[in-house]
Amino acid sequence: MFEKPSKLRPAILGGLIIGAISGIPGLNLLNCCCCAGILLGGAMSVYLYKHEFTGEMPPMESSDALILGIIAGIVGALVTTFLSAMISLILGPVETEMMRNFMVKLTQKLEDRGSVPQGTLDNMRDQFEMAMKEGGTVGGILRSLVYALILYPIFSMLGGLIGYGIFGRKKPAAPPQPPIQL
Amino acid sequence: MPLSGAVKRLRFPKPMLMIAVILPMVVDAVLNDAGLHASTTMTRVATGLLFGGVMPWCIVPLLIEACLQLIYKKKIPSPDSGV
């Protein structure tokens, strides 16, 4: 009986997809839609794993998709944190400026509507500025790594299960017909 | 409901159903980001409700099956492949 293929390669590739989507400024806005980038990475790792199976191997199971998603999420969290830190180091605070512009527009819109009290808006601005200041420090990077290591495997696991539902499941084979007695 | 009923009676989703509930939300978000169509609260609620209302029925049986496989280290037989 043949063994199942190794999960490491597809999981790392899925993690790299998660890292690229979540780490590159602008592209990471995809994650605003239900962490779509992370779900996609988990599903892609299952898709890649599915292609490594041959006819002689036992079929892929949902537990394989679960484990693949979790590994891809852990790799993705590490890659994202590394990539974000590198981009901040090389290009400067591109992401911070993007977020600041977004926040200014949002608070302006809320202020114009008058639906949120002024004190709350000021509080939001202060909290945002504090988070942006902390984000560039070693402590901030480590904190974001811890959050990522908790959240990414969960969403990537869900992505892996969705991927398994779409790509991985095989309809159960029909039982063999008994020989016809004449 | 996805979390109720006997675990032995797992029912698995059809792939096309999963794609059909994901696609409207993705199209709404992508077209809005591309500036080709203005996504409204109603379109977001409608596509989000479709996704959020159907997806648990698809994911929870798979999650239960995967956890049972990991716990008992054996293949859990799949009763059927359709919802």
Contacts between the chains, C-beta under 8 A, distances in Angstrom:
chain1	res1	chain2	res2	distance
A	29	B	33	7.6
A	33	B	25	7.5
A	33	B	26	7.8
A	33	B	29	4.8
A	34	B	25	8.0
A	34	B	51	7.9
A	36	B	26	7.6
A	36	B	29	7.9
A	61	B	65	8.0
A	61	B	66	7.4
A	61	B	69	5.5
A	61	B	75	6.6
A	62	B	62	4.9
A	62	B	63	7.8
A	62	B	65	4.7
A	62	B	66	3.9
A	62	B	69	6.5
A	63	B	65	7.8
A	63	B	66	4.5
A	63	B	67	7.8
A	63	B	69	3.8
A	63	B	70	4.9
A	65	B	62	7.5
A	65	B	66	6.7
A	66	B	63	7.4
A	66	B	66	4.1
A	66	B	67	7.6
A	66	B	70	7.0
A	67	B	70	7.9
A	158	B	59	6.3
A	161	B	59	5.4
A	161	B	62	4.6
A	161	B	63	6.0
A	161	B	66	6.9
A	162	B	18	6.4
A	162	B	22	7.8
A	162	B	55	7.8
A	162	B	58	7.3
A	162	B	59	6.7
A	164	B	62	6.2
A	165	B	12	7.3
A	165	B	13	5.4
A	165	B	15	6.3
A	165	B	18	5.2
A	165	B	58	5.6
A	165	B	59	7.5
A	165	B	62	5.8
A	166	B	15	4.6
A	166	B	18	5.5
A	166	B	19	6.4
A	167	B	15	7.6
A	169	B	12	6.4
A	169	B	15	7.1
A	169	B	78	7.9
A	169	B	81	6.3
A	171	B	81	4.7
A	172	B	78	5.7
A	172	B	80	7.8
A	172	B	81	6.6
